[in-house]
Amino acid sequence: MGRKVRKTLNIDAAKLKRVRAYLGLDTETDVIDRMLEDYDFERELSRLLKRAPRSLRTLRSPLTSPAG
């Protein structure tokens, strides 16, 4: 895990609140950390699927770009 830094972000407050409630997380920072972790997972999954049989390569995620 990298070091923590303070950032100022312009984020849709309603969307952040919905995601926080949906995930059952305590803080907005937890939401952002979780989304970044999910992105890392999705990117690794995409990398692994590129080496998988063609029949498994149809999985797509909104968190990663087609280029991966």
mmCIF file as Biopython writes it, N, C-alpha, C and O atoms, coordinates in Angstrom:
data_model
#
loop_
_atom_site.group_PDB
_atom_site.id
_atom_site.type_symbol
_atom_site.label_atom_id
_atom_site.label_alt_id
_atom_site.label_comp_id
_atom_site.label_asym_id
_atom_site.label_entity_id
_atom_site.label_seq_id
_atom_site.pdbx_PDB_ins_code
_atom_site.Cartn_x
_atom_site.Cartn_y
_atom_site.Cartn_z
_atom_site.occupancy
_atom_site.B_iso_or_equiv
_atom_site.auth_seq_id
_atom_site.auth_asym_id
_atom_site.pdbx_PDB_model_num
ATOM 1   N N  . MET A ? 1  ? 0.854   -1.180  0.000   1.0 0.0 1  A 1 
ATOM 2   C CA . MET A ? 1  ? 0.000   0.000   0.000   1.0 0.0 1  A 1 
ATOM 3   C C  . MET A ? 1  ? 0.893   1.234   0.000   1.0 0.0 1  A 1 
ATOM 4   O O  . MET A ? 1  ? 1.915   1.278   0.684   1.0 0.0 1  A 1 
ATOM 5   N N  . GLY A ? 2  ? 0.495   2.220   -0.767  1.0 0.0 2  A 1 
ATOM 6   C CA . GLY A ? 2  ? 1.249   3.465   -0.831  1.0 0.0 2  A 1 
ATOM 7   C C  . GLY A ? 2  ? 0.951   4.361   0.361   1.0 0.0 2  A 1 
ATOM 8   O O  . GLY A ? 2  ? 0.087   4.072   1.189   1.0 0.0 2  A 1 
ATOM 9   N N  . ARG A ? 3  ? 1.685   5.438   0.417   1.0 0.0 3  A 1 
ATOM 10  C CA . ARG A ? 3  ? 1.485   6.366   1.534   1.0 0.0 3  A 1 
ATOM 11  C C  . ARG A ? 3  ? 0.202   7.158   1.318   1.0 0.0 3  A 1 
ATOM 12  O O  . ARG A ? 3  ? -0.244  7.347   0.186   1.0 0.0 3  A 1 
ATOM 13  N N  . LYS A ? 4  ? -0.372  7.611   2.400   1.0 0.0 4  A 1 
ATOM 14  C CA . LYS A ? 4  ? -1.603  8.402   2.346   1.0 0.0 4  A 1 
ATOM 15  C C  . LYS A ? 4  ? -1.251  9.867   2.128   1.0 0.0 4  A 1 
ATOM 16  O O  . LYS A ? 4  ? -0.295  10.376  2.713   1.0 0.0 4  A 1 
ATOM 17  N N  . VAL A ? 5  ? -2.020  10.539  1.289   1.0 0.0 5  A 1 
ATOM 18  C CA . VAL A ? 5  ? -1.847  11.968  1.036   1.0 0.0 5  A 1 
ATOM 19  C C  . VAL A ? 5  ? -3.207  12.650  1.098   1.0 0.0 5  A 1 
ATOM 20  O O  . VAL A ? 5  ? -4.234  12.033  0.814   1.0 0.0 5  A 1 
ATOM 21  N N  . ARG A ? 6  ? -3.207  13.900  1.462   1.0 0.0 6  A 1 
ATOM 22  C CA . ARG A ? 6  ? -4.443  14.683  1.510   1.0 0.0 6  A 1 
ATOM 23  C C  . ARG A ? 6  ? -4.693  15.264  0.119   1.0 0.0 6  A 1 
ATOM 24  O O  . ARG A ? 6  ? -3.794  15.835  -0.499  1.0 0.0 6  A 1 
ATOM 25  N N  . LYS A ? 7  ? -5.935  15.109  -0.367  1.0 0.0 7  A 1 
ATOM 26  C CA . LYS A ? 7  ? -6.312  15.608  -1.686  1.0 0.0 7  A 1 
ATOM 27  C C  . LYS A ? 7  ? -7.622  16.374  -1.578  1.0 0.0 7  A 1 
ATOM 28  O O  . LYS A ? 7  ? -8.445  16.094  -0.706  1.0 0.0 7  A 1 
ATOM 29  N N  . THR A ? 8  ? -7.808  17.328  -2.454  1.0 0.0 8  A 1 
ATOM 30  C CA . THR A ? 8  ? -9.080  18.021  -2.586  1.0 0.0 8  A 1 
ATOM 31  C C  . THR A ? 8  ? -9.695  17.560  -3.895  1.0 0.0 8  A 1 
ATOM 32  O O  . THR A ? 8  ? -9.089  17.691  -4.958  1.0 0.0 8  A 1 
ATOM 33  N N  . LEU A ? 9  ? -10.915 17.013  -3.809  1.0 0.0 9  A 1 
ATOM 34  C CA . LEU A ? 9  ? -11.564 16.457  -4.991  1.0 0.0 9  A 1 
ATOM 35  C C  . LEU A ? 9  ? -12.945 17.065  -5.168  1.0 0.0 9  A 1 
ATOM 36  O O  . LEU A ? 9  ? -13.618 17.391  -4.191  1.0 0.0 9  A 1 
ATOM 37  N N  . ASN A ? 10 ? -13.356 17.212  -6.398  1.0 0.0 10 A 1 
ATOM 38  C CA . ASN A ? 10 ? -14.719 17.633  -6.722  1.0 0.0 10 A 1 
ATOM 39  C C  . ASN A ? 10 ? -15.493 16.381  -7.101  1.0 0.0 10 A 1 
ATOM 40  O O  . ASN A ? 10 ? -15.346 15.856  -8.205  1.0 0.0 10 A 1 
ATOM 41  N N  . ILE A ? 11 ? -16.326 15.905  -6.167  1.0 0.0 11 A 1 
ATOM 42  C CA . ILE A ? 11 ? -17.052 14.650  -6.351  1.0 0.0 11 A 1 
ATOM 43  C C  . ILE A ? 11 ? -18.537 14.903  -6.142  1.0 0.0 11 A 1 
ATOM 44  O O  . ILE A ? 11 ? -18.932 15.689  -5.281  1.0 0.0 11 A 1 
ATOM 45  N N  . ASP A ? 12 ? -19.346 14.232  -6.934  1.0 0.0 12 A 1 
ATOM 46  C CA . ASP A ? 12 ? -20.796 14.310  -6.798  1.0 0.0 12 A 1 
ATOM 47  C C  . ASP A ? 12 ? -21.176 13.793  -5.406  1.0 0.0 12 A 1 
ATOM 48  O O  . ASP A ? 12 ? -21.039 12.601  -5.129  1.0 0.0 12 A 1 
ATOM 49  N N  . ALA A ? 13 ? -21.650 14.681  -4.534  1.0 0.0 13 A 1 
ATOM 50  C CA . ALA A ? 13 ? -21.934 14.337  -3.140  1.0 0.0 13 A 1 
ATOM 51  C C  . ALA A ? 13 ? -23.049 13.291  -3.015  1.0 0.0 13 A 1 
ATOM 52  O O  . ALA A ? 13 ? -22.974 12.403  -2.167  1.0 0.0 13 A 1 
ATOM 53  N N  . ALA A ? 14 ? -24.067 13.395  -3.848  1.0 0.0 14 A 1 
ATOM 54  C CA . ALA A ? 14 ? -25.177 12.444  -3.792  1.0 0.0 14 A 1 
ATOM 55  C C  . ALA A ? 14 ? -24.702 11.044  -4.193  1.0 0.0 14 A 1 
ATOM 56  O O  . ALA A ? 14 ? -25.076 10.049  -3.571  1.0 0.0 14 A 1 
ATOM 57  N N  . LYS A ? 15 ? -23.885 10.982  -5.226  1.0 0.0 15 A 1 
ATOM 58  C CA . LYS A ? 15 ? -23.362 9.692   -5.679  1.0 0.0 15 A 1 
ATOM 59  C C  . LYS A ? 15 ? -22.480 9.075   -4.601  1.0 0.0 15 A 1 
ATOM 60  O O  . LYS A ? 15 ? -22.576 7.878   -4.332  1.0 0.0 15 A 1 
ATOM 61  N N  . LEU A ? 16 ? -21.638 9.869   -3.994  1.0 0.0 16 A 1 
ATOM 62  C CA . LEU A ? 16 ? -20.757 9.391   -2.928  1.0 0.0 16 A 1 
ATOM 63  C C  . LEU A ? 16 ? -21.576 8.870   -1.751  1.0 0.0 16 A 1 
ATOM 64  O O  . LEU A ? 16 ? -21.248 7.836   -1.169  1.0 0.0 16 A 1 
ATOM 65  N N  . LYS A ? 17 ? -22.632 9.582   -1.407  1.0 0.0 17 A 1 
ATOM 66  C CA . LYS A ? 17 ? -23.497 9.170   -0.301  1.0 0.0 17 A 1 
ATOM 67  C C  . LYS A ? 17 ? -24.193 7.846   -0.610  1.0 0.0 17 A 1 
ATOM 68  O O  . LYS A ? 17 ? -24.286 6.976   0.256   1.0 0.0 17 A 1 
ATOM 69  N N  . ARG A ? 18 ? -24.686 7.690   -1.856  1.0 0.0 18 A 1 
ATOM 70  C CA . ARG A ? 18 ? -25.342 6.436   -2.250  1.0 0.0 18 A 1 
ATOM 71  C C  . ARG A ? 18 ? -24.383 5.259   -2.184  1.0 0.0 18 A 1 
ATOM 72  O O  . ARG A ? 18 ? -24.735 4.195   -1.676  1.0 0.0 18 A 1 
ATOM 73  N N  . VAL A ? 19 ? -23.178 5.446   -2.693  1.0 0.0 19 A 1 
ATOM 74  C CA . VAL A ? 19 ? -22.194 4.358   -2.698  1.0 0.0 19 A 1 
ATOM 75  C C  . VAL A ? 19 ? -21.781 4.010   -1.272  1.0 0.0 19 A 1 
ATOM 76  O O  . VAL A ? 19 ? -21.629 2.838   -0.929  1.0 0.0 19 A 1 
ATOM 77  N N  . ARG A ? 20 ? -21.604 5.030   -0.455  1.0 0.0 20 A 1 
ATOM 78  C CA . ARG A ? 20 ? -21.245 4.802   0.953   1.0 0.0 20 A 1 
ATOM 79  C C  . ARG A ? 20 ? -22.309 3.972   1.658   1.0 0.0 20 A 1 
ATOM 80  O O  . ARG A ? 20 ? -21.982 3.033   2.383   1.0 0.0 20 A 1 
ATOM 81  N N  . ALA A ? 21 ? -23.578 4.308   1.452   1.0 0.0 21 A 1 
ATOM 82  C CA . ALA A ? 21 ? -24.675 3.553   2.058   1.0 0.0 21 A 1 
ATOM 83  C C  . ALA A ? 21 ? -24.743 2.136   1.488   1.0 0.0 21 A 1 
ATOM 84  O O  . ALA A ? 21 ? -24.921 1.173   2.235   1.0 0.0 21 A 1 
ATOM 85  N N  . TYR A ? 22 ? -24.603 2.010   0.183   1.0 0.0 22 A 1 
ATOM 86  C CA . TYR A ? 22 ? -24.672 0.700   -0.471  1.0 0.0 22 A 1 
ATOM 87  C C  . TYR A ? 22 ? -23.577 -0.229  0.041   1.0 0.0 22 A 1 
ATOM 88  O O  . TYR A ? 22 ? -23.832 -1.405  0.304   1.0 0.0 22 A 1 
ATOM 89  N N  . LEU A ? 23 ? -22.379 0.284   0.181   1.0 0.0 23 A 1 
ATOM 90  C CA . LEU A ? 23 ? -21.246 -0.535  0.633   1.0 0.0 23 A 1 
ATOM 91  C C  . LEU A ? 23 ? -21.191 -0.670  2.155   1.0 0.0 23 A 1 
ATOM 92  O O  . LEU A ? 23 ? -20.449 -1.500  2.681   1.0 0.0 23 A 1 
ATOM 93  N N  . GLY A ? 24 ? -21.970 0.138   2.852   1.0 0.0 24 A 1 
ATOM 94  C CA . GLY A ? 24 ? -21.973 0.073   4.313   1.0 0.0 24 A 1 
ATOM 95  C C  . GLY A ? 24 ? -20.664 0.530   4.930   1.0 0.0 24 A 1 
ATOM 96  O O  . GLY A ? 24 ? -20.222 -0.015  5.942   1.0 0.0 24 A 1 
ATOM 97  N N  . LEU A ? 25 ? -20.047 1.530   4.319   1.0 0.0 25 A 1 
ATOM 98  C CA . LEU A ? 25 ? -18.759 2.028   4.803   1.0 0.0 25 A 1 
ATOM 99  C C  . LEU A ? 25 ? -18.951 3.222   5.725   1.0 0.0 25 A 1 
ATOM 100 O O  . LEU A ? 25 ? -19.974 3.903   5.671   1.0 0.0 25 A 1 
ATOM 101 N N  . ASP A ? 26 ? -17.956 3.468   6.571   1.0 0.0 26 A 1 
ATOM 102 C CA . ASP A ? 26 ? -18.064 4.515   7.592   1.0 0.0 26 A 1 
ATOM 103 C C  . ASP A ? 26 ? -17.756 5.918   7.081   1.0 0.0 26 A 1 
ATOM 104 O O  . ASP A ? 26 ? -18.386 6.887   7.505   1.0 0.0 26 A 1 
ATOM 105 N N  . THR A ? 27 ? -16.788 6.030   6.171   1.0 0.0 27 A 1 
ATOM 106 C CA . THR A ? 27 ? -16.354 7.360   5.748   1.0 0.0 27 A 1 
ATOM 107 C C  . THR A ? 27 ? -16.286 7.471   4.229   1.0 0.0 27 A 1 
ATOM 108 O O  . THR A ? 27 ? -16.265 6.465   3.519   1.0 0.0 27 A 1 
ATOM 109 N N  . GLU A ? 28 ? -16.252 8.697   3.752   1.0 0.0 28 A 1 
ATOM 110 C CA . GLU A ? 28 ? -16.091 8.931   2.318   1.0 0.0 28 A 1 
ATOM 111 C C  . GLU A ? 28 ? -14.714 8.468   1.849   1.0 0.0 28 A 1 
ATOM 112 O O  . GLU A ? 28 ? -14.562 7.995   0.722   1.0 0.0 28 A 1 
ATOM 113 N N  . THR A ? 29 ? -13.717 8.604   2.715   1.0 0.0 29 A 1 
ATOM 114 C CA . THR A ? 29 ? -12.374 8.119   2.379   1.0 0.0 29 A 1 
ATOM 115 C C  . THR A ? 29 ? -12.403 6.609   2.161   1.0 0.0 29 A 1 
ATOM 116 O O  . THR A ? 29 ? -11.750 6.095   1.253   1.0 0.0 29 A 1 
ATOM 117 N N  . ASP A ? 30 ? -13.162 5.901   2.998   1.0 0.0 30 A 1 
ATOM 118 C CA . ASP A ? 30 ? -13.292 4.451   2.829   1.0 0.0 30 A 1 
ATOM 119 C C  . ASP A ? 30 ? -13.893 4.113   1.463   1.0 0.0 30 A 1 
ATOM 120 O O  . ASP A ? 30 ? -13.476 3.151   0.818   1.0 0.0 30 A 1 
ATOM 121 N N  . VAL A ? 31 ? -14.870 4.904   1.028   1.0 0.0 31 A 1 
ATOM 122 C CA . VAL A ? 31 ? -15.498 4.681   -0.274  1.0 0.0 31 A 1 
ATOM 123 C C  . VAL A ? 31 ? -14.463 4.825   -1.385  1.0 0.0 31 A 1 
ATOM 124 O O  . VAL A ? 31 ? -14.363 3.963   -2.259  1.0 0.0 31 A 1 
ATOM 125 N N  . ILE A ? 32 ? -13.704 5.897   -1.355  1.0 0.0 32 A 1 
ATOM 126 C CA . ILE A ? 32 ? -12.712 6.135   -2.405  1.0 0.0 32 A 1 
ATOM 127 C C  . ILE A ? 32 ? -11.634 5.063   -2.380  1.0 0.0 32 A 1 
ATOM 128 O O  . ILE A ? 32 ? -11.234 4.569   -3.434  1.0 0.0 32 A 1 
ATOM 129 N N  . ASP A ? 33 ? -11.154 4.692   -1.192  1.0 0.0 33 A 1 
ATOM 130 C CA . ASP A ? 33 ? -10.162 3.619   -1.085  1.0 0.0 33 A 1 
ATOM 131 C C  . ASP A ? 33 ? -10.702 2.314   -1.664  1.0 0.0 33 A 1 
ATOM 132 O O  . ASP A ? 33 ? -10.000 1.605   -2.385  1.0 0.0 33 A 1 
ATOM 133 N N  . ARG A ? 34 ? -11.951 2.009   -1.341  1.0 0.0 34 A 1 
ATOM 134 C CA . ARG A ? 34 ? -12.566 0.770   -1.836  1.0 0.0 34 A 1 
ATOM 135 C C  . ARG A ? 34 ? -12.670 0.783   -3.355  1.0 0.0 34 A 1 
ATOM 136 O O  . ARG A ? 34 ? -12.395 -0.227  -4.004  1.0 0.0 34 A 1 
ATOM 137 N N  . MET A ? 35 ? -13.064 1.909   -3.923  1.0 0.0 35 A 1 
ATOM 138 C CA . MET A ? 35 ? -13.179 1.992   -5.372  1.0 0.0 35 A 1 
ATOM 139 C C  . MET A ? 35 ? -11.818 1.847   -6.052  1.0 0.0 35 A 1 
ATOM 140 O O  . MET A ? 35 ? -11.713 1.226   -7.110  1.0 0.0 35 A 1 
ATOM 141 N N  . LEU A ? 36 ? -10.786 2.417   -5.450  1.0 0.0 36 A 1 
ATOM 142 C CA . LEU A ? 36 ? -9.439  2.277   -6.012  1.0 0.0 36 A 1 
ATOM 143 C C  . LEU A ? 36 ? -8.953  0.834   -5.913  1.0 0.0 36 A 1 
ATOM 144 O O  . LEU A ? 36 ? -8.319  0.325   -6.837  1.0 0.0 36 A 1 
ATOM 145 N N  . GLU A ? 37 ? -9.249  0.175   -4.792  1.0 0.0 37 A 1 
ATOM 146 C CA . GLU A ? 37 ? -8.889  -1.244  -4.655  1.0 0.0 37 A 1 
ATOM 147 C C  . GLU A ? 37 ? -9.646  -2.092  -5.670  1.0 0.0 37 A 1 
ATOM 148 O O  . GLU A ? 37 ? -9.078  -3.005  -6.269  1.0 0.0 37 A 1 
ATOM 149 N N  . ASP A ? 38 ? -10.929 -1.790  -5.863  1.0 0.0 38 A 1 
ATOM 150 C CA . ASP A ? 38 ? -11.725 -2.520  -6.843  1.0 0.0 38 A 1 
ATOM 151 C C  . ASP A ? 38 ? -11.163 -2.326  -8.246  1.0 0.0 38 A 1 
ATOM 152 O O  . ASP A ? 38 ? -11.125 -3.271  -9.034  1.0 0.0 38 A 1 
ATOM 153 N N  . TYR A ? 39 ? -10.732 -1.127  -8.562  1.0 0.0 39 A 1 
ATOM 154 C CA . TYR A ? 39 ? -10.129 -0.872  -9.868  1.0 0.0 39 A 1 
ATOM 155 C C  . TYR A ? 39 ? -8.878  -1.725  -10.048 1.0 0.0 39 A 1 
ATOM 156 O O  . TYR A ? 39 ? -8.692  -2.343  -11.096 1.0 0.0 39 A 1 
ATOM 157 N N  . ASP A ? 40 ? -8.017  -1.762  -9.023  1.0 0.0 40 A 1 
ATOM 158 C CA . ASP A ? 40 ? -6.807  -2.584  -9.119  1.0 0.0 40 A 1 
ATOM 159 C C  . ASP A ? 40 ? -7.155  -4.052  -9.351  1.0 0.0 40 A 1 
ATOM 160 O O  . ASP A ? 40 ? -6.517  -4.725  -10.161 1.0 0.0 40 A 1 
ATOM 161 N N  . PHE A ? 41 ? -8.169  -4.547  -8.638  1.0 0.0 41 A 1 
ATOM 162 C CA . PHE A ? 41 ? -8.603  -5.935  -8.806  1.0 0.0 41 A 1 
ATOM 163 C C  . PHE A ? 41 ? -9.110  -6.165  -10.228 1.0 0.0 41 A 1 
ATOM 164 O O  . PHE A ? 41 ? -8.730  -7.141  -10.874 1.0 0.0 41 A 1 
ATOM 165 N N  . GLU A ? 42 ? -9.964  -5.270  -10.714 1.0 0.0 42 A 1 
ATOM 166 C CA . GLU A ? 42 ? -10.528 -5.408  -12.052 1.0 0.0 42 A 1 
ATOM 167 C C  . GLU A ? 42 ? -9.432  -5.370  -13.130 1.0 0.0 42 A 1 
ATOM 168 O O  . GLU A ? 42 ? -9.488  -6.106  -14.115 1.0 0.0 42 A 1 
ATOM 169 N N  . ARG A ? 43 ? -8.450  -4.509  -12.922 1.0 0.0 43 A 1 
ATOM 170 C CA . ARG A ? 43 ? -7.358  -4.418  -13.897 1.0 0.0 43 A 1 
ATOM 171 C C  . ARG A ? 43 ? -6.553  -5.713  -13.923 1.0 0.0 43 A 1 
ATOM 172 O O  . ARG A ? 43 ? -6.188  -6.188  -14.998 1.0 0.0 43 A 1 
ATOM 173 N N  . GLU A ? 44 ? -6.273  -6.286  -12.764 1.0 0.0 44 A 1 
ATOM 174 C CA . GLU A ? 44 ? -5.548  -7.547  -12.702 1.0 0.0 44 A 1 
ATOM 175 C C  . GLU A ? 44 ? -6.383  -8.674  -13.319 1.0 0.0 44 A 1 
ATOM 176 O O  . GLU A ? 44 ? -5.849  -9.521  -14.035 1.0 0.0 44 A 1 
ATOM 177 N N  . LEU A ? 45 ? -7.681  -8.684  -13.044 1.0 0.0 45 A 1 
ATOM 178 C CA . LEU A ? 45 ? -8.560  -9.676  -13.639 1.0 0.0 45 A 1 
ATOM 179 C C  . LEU A ? 45 ? -8.549  -9.558  -15.157 1.0 0.0 45 A 1 
ATOM 180 O O  . LEU A ? 45 ? -8.490  -10.568 -15.859 1.0 0.0 45 A 1 
ATOM 181 N N  . SER A ? 46 ? -8.606  -8.347  -15.660 1.0 0.0 46 A 1 
ATOM 182 C CA . SER A ? 46 ? -8.564  -8.118  -17.102 1.0 0.0 46 A 1 
ATOM 183 C C  . SER A ? 46 ? -7.258  -8.636  -17.701 1.0 0.0 46 A 1 
ATOM 184 O O  . SER A ? 46 ? -7.254  -9.249  -18.768 1.0 0.0 46 A 1 
ATOM 185 N N  . ARG A ? 47 ? -6.154  -8.383  -17.004 1.0 0.0 47 A 1 
ATOM 186 C CA . ARG A ? 47 ? -4.846  -8.860  -17.473 1.0 0.0 47 A 1 
ATOM 187 C C  . ARG A ? 47 ? -4.827  -10.386 -17.543 1.0 0.0 47 A 1 
ATOM 188 O O  . ARG A ? 47 ? -4.328  -10.957 -18.512 1.0 0.0 47 A 1 
ATOM 189 N N  . LEU A ? 48 ? -5.364  -11.041 -16.528 1.0 0.0 48 A 1 
ATOM 190 C CA . LEU A ? 48 ? -5.397  -12.500 -16.507 1.0 0.0 48 A 1 
ATOM 191 C C  . LEU A ? 48 ? -6.315  -13.062 -17.587 1.0 0.0 48 A 1 
ATOM 192 O O  . LEU A ? 48 ? -6.004  -14.082 -18.202 1.0 0.0 48 A 1 
ATOM 193 N N  . LEU A ? 49 ? -7.446  -12.395 -17.818 1.0 0.0 49 A 1 
ATOM 194 C CA . LEU A ? 49 ? -8.378  -12.877 -18.835 1.0 0.0 49 A 1 
ATOM 195 C C  . LEU A ? 49 ? -7.798  -12.787 -20.243 1.0 0.0 49 A 1 
ATOM 196 O O  . LEU A ? 49 ? -8.176  -13.562 -21.122 1.0 0.0 49 A 1 
ATOM 197 N N  . LYS A ? 50 ? -6.892  -11.853 -20.458 1.0 0.0 50 A 1 
ATOM 198 C CA . LYS A ? 50 ? -6.263  -11.751 -21.780 1.0 0.0 50 A 1 
ATOM 199 C C  . LYS A ? 50 ? -5.458  -12.997 -22.110 1.0 0.0 50 A 1 
ATOM 200 O O  . LYS A ? 50 ? -5.229  -13.300 -23.280 1.0 0.0 50 A 1 
ATOM 201 N N  . ARG A ? 51 ? -5.025  -13.727 -21.071 1.0 0.0 51 A 1 
ATOM 202 C CA . ARG A ? 51 ? -4.260  -14.961 -21.284 1.0 0.0 51 A 1 
ATOM 203 C C  . ARG A ? 51 ? -5.154  -16.194 -21.211 1.0 0.0 51 A 1 
ATOM 204 O O  . ARG A ? 51 ? -4.684  -17.312 -21.419 1.0 0.0 51 A 1 
ATOM 205 N N  . ALA A ? 52 ? -6.442  -16.000 -20.917 1.0 0.0 52 A 1 
ATOM 206 C CA . ALA A ? 52 ? -7.389  -17.105 -20.777 1.0 0.0 52 A 1 
ATOM 207 C C  . ALA A ? 52 ? -7.895  -17.543 -22.155 1.0 0.0 52 A 1 
ATOM 208 O O  . ALA A ? 52 ? -7.691  -16.844 -23.148 1.0 0.0 52 A 1 
ATOM 209 N N  . PRO A ? 53 ? -8.557  -18.705 -22.206 1.0 0.0 53 A 1 
ATOM 210 C CA . PRO A ? 53 ? -9.156  -19.142 -23.469 1.0 0.0 53 A 1 
ATOM 211 C C  . PRO A ? 53 ? -10.135 -18.100 -24.003 1.0 0.0 53 A 1 
ATOM 212 O O  . PRO A ? 53 ? -10.758 -17.366 -23.235 1.0 0.0 53 A 1 
ATOM 213 N N  . ARG A ? 54 ? -10.259 -18.046 -25.297 1.0 0.0 54 A 1 
ATOM 214 C CA . ARG A ? 54 ? -11.097 -17.044 -25.963 1.0 0.0 54 A 1 
ATOM 215 C C  . ARG A ? 54 ? -12.522 -17.030 -25.415 1.0 0.0 54 A 1 
ATOM 216 O O  . ARG A ? 54 ? -13.131 -15.963 -25.330 1.0 0.0 54 A 1 
ATOM 217 N N  . SER A ? 55 ? -13.062 -18.172 -25.046 1.0 0.0 55 A 1 
ATOM 218 C CA . SER A ? 55 ? -14.444 -18.234 -24.557 1.0 0.0 55 A 1 
ATOM 219 C C  . SER A ? 55 ? -14.641 -17.446 -23.261 1.0 0.0 55 A 1 
ATOM 220 O O  . SER A ? 55 ? -15.773 -17.082 -22.941 1.0 0.0 55 A 1 
ATOM 221 N N  . LEU A ? 56 ? -13.577 -17.173 -22.512 1.0 0.0 56 A 1 
ATOM 222 C CA . LEU A ? 56 ? -13.680 -16.420 -21.269 1.0 0.0 56 A 1 
ATOM 223 C C  . LEU A ? 56 ? -13.368 -14.936 -21.439 1.0 0.0 56 A 1 
ATOM 224 O O  . LEU A ? 56 ? -13.475 -14.172 -20.481 1.0 0.0 56 A 1 
ATOM 225 N N  . ARG A ? 57 ? -12.992 -14.528 -22.617 1.0 0.0 57 A 1 
ATOM 226 C CA . ARG A ? 57 ? -12.559 -13.144 -22.842 1.0 0.0 57 A 1 
ATOM 227 C C  . ARG A ? 57 ? -13.690 -12.156 -23.055 1.0 0.0 57 A 1 
ATOM 228 O O  . ARG A ? 57 ? -13.427 -11.003 -23.398 1.0 0.0 57 A 1 
ATOM 229 N N  . THR A ? 58 ? -14.927 -12.557 -22.865 1.0 0.0 58 A 1 
ATOM 230 C CA . THR A ? 58 ? -16.047 -11.652 -23.086 1.0 0.0 58 A 1 
ATOM 231 C C  . THR A ? 58 ? -16.385 -10.831 -21.848 1.0 0.0 58 A 1 
ATOM 232 O O  . THR A ? 58 ? -17.194 -9.907  -21.934 1.0 0.0 58 A 1 
ATOM 233 N N  . LEU A ? 59 ? -15.786 -11.141 -20.698 1.0 0.0 59 A 1 
ATOM 234 C CA . LEU A ? 59 ? -16.049 -10.388 -19.473 1.0 0.0 59 A 1 
ATOM 235 C C  . LEU A ? 59 ? -15.554 -8.950  -19.626 1.0 0.0 59 A 1 
ATOM 236 O O  . LEU A ? 59 ? -14.411 -8.718  -20.022 1.0 0.0 59 A 1 
ATOM 237 N N  . ARG A ? 60 ? -16.416 -7.995  -19.311 1.0 0.0 60 A 1 
ATOM 238 C CA . ARG A ? 60 ? -16.056 -6.579  -19.379 1.0 0.0 60 A 1 
ATOM 239 C C  . ARG A ? 60 ? -16.447 -5.920  -18.073 1.0 0.0 60 A 1 
ATOM 240 O O  . ARG A ? 60 ? -17.435 -6.307  -17.449 1.0 0.0 60 A 1 
ATOM 241 N N  . SER A ? 61 ? -15.691 -4.943  -17.663 1.0 0.0 61 A 1 
ATOM 242 C CA . SER A ? 61 ? -15.982 -4.207  -16.453 1.0 0.0 61 A 1 
ATOM 243 C C  . SER A ? 61 ? -16.040 -2.722  -16.752 1.0 0.0 61 A 1 
ATOM 244 O O  . SER A ? 61 ? -15.265 -2.231  -17.574 1.0 0.0 61 A 1 
ATOM 245 N N  . PRO A ? 62 ? -16.953 -1.984  -16.096 1.0 0.0 62 A 1 
ATOM 246 C CA . PRO A ? 62 ? -17.000 -0.541  -16.298 1.0 0.0 62 A 1 
ATOM 247 C C  . PRO A ? 62 ? -15.842 0.171   -15.606 1.0 0.0 62 A 1 
ATOM 248 O O  . PRO A ? 62 ? -15.645 1.366   -15.823 1.0 0.0 62 A 1 
ATOM 249 N N  . LEU A ? 63 ? -15.065 -0.539  -14.773 1.0 0.0 63 A 1 
ATOM 250 C CA . LEU A ? 63 ? -13.972 0.091   -14.051 1.0 0.0 63 A 1 
ATOM 251 C C  . LEU A ? 63 ? -12.674 0.143   -14.858 1.0 0.0 63 A 1 
ATOM 252 O O  . LEU A ? 63 ? -11.786 0.939   -14.550 1.0 0.0 63 A 1 
ATOM 253 N N  . THR A ? 64 ? -12.560 -0.685  -15.871 1.0 0.0 64 A 1 
ATOM 254 C CA . THR A ? 64 ? -11.321 -0.701  -16.645 1.0 0.0 64 A 1 
ATOM 255 C C  . THR A ? 64 ? -11.607 -0.383  -18.098 1.0 0.0 64 A 1 
ATOM 256 O O  . THR A ? 64 ? -12.693 -0.666  -18.604 1.0 0.0 64 A 1 
ATOM 257 N N  . SER A ? 65 ? -10.647 0.196   -18.756 1.0 0.0 65 A 1 
ATOM 258 C CA . SER A ? 65 ? -10.793 0.512   -20.177 1.0 0.0 65 A 1 
ATOM 259 C C  . SER A ? 65 ? -10.512 -0.737  -20.986 1.0 0.0 65 A 1 
ATOM 260 O O  . SER A ? 65 ? -9.874  -1.660  -20.479 1.0 0.0 65 A 1 
ATOM 261 N N  . PRO A ? 66 ? -10.968 -0.797  -22.232 1.0 0.0 66 A 1 
ATOM 262 C CA . PRO A ? 66 ? -10.698 -1.965  -23.069 1.0 0.0 66 A 1 
ATOM 263 C C  . PRO A ? 66 ? -9.204  -2.235  -23.240 1.0 0.0 66 A 1 
ATOM 264 O O  . PRO A ? 66 ? -8.808  -3.390  -23.401 1.0 0.0 66 A 1 
ATOM 265 N N  . ALA A ? 67 ? -8.368  -1.197  -23.209 1.0 0.0 67 A 1 
ATOM 266 C CA . ALA A ? 67 ? -6.923  -1.384  -23.356 1.0 0.0 67 A 1 
ATOM 267 C C  . ALA A ? 67 ? -6.317  -1.980  -22.097 1.0 0.0 67 A 1 
ATOM 268 O O  . ALA A ? 67 ? -5.218  -2.531  -22.147 1.0 0.0 67 A 1 
ATOM 269 N N  . GLY A ? 68 ? -7.025  -1.879  -20.947 1.0 0.0 68 A 1 
ATOM 270 C CA . GLY A ? 68 ? -6.576  -2.448  -19.690 1.0 0.0 68 A 1 
ATOM 271 C C  . GLY A ? 68 ? -5.422  -1.695  -19.159 1.0 0.0 68 A 1 
ATOM 272 O O  . GLY A ? 68 ? -4.901  -2.032  -18.095 1.0 0.0 68 A 1 
#
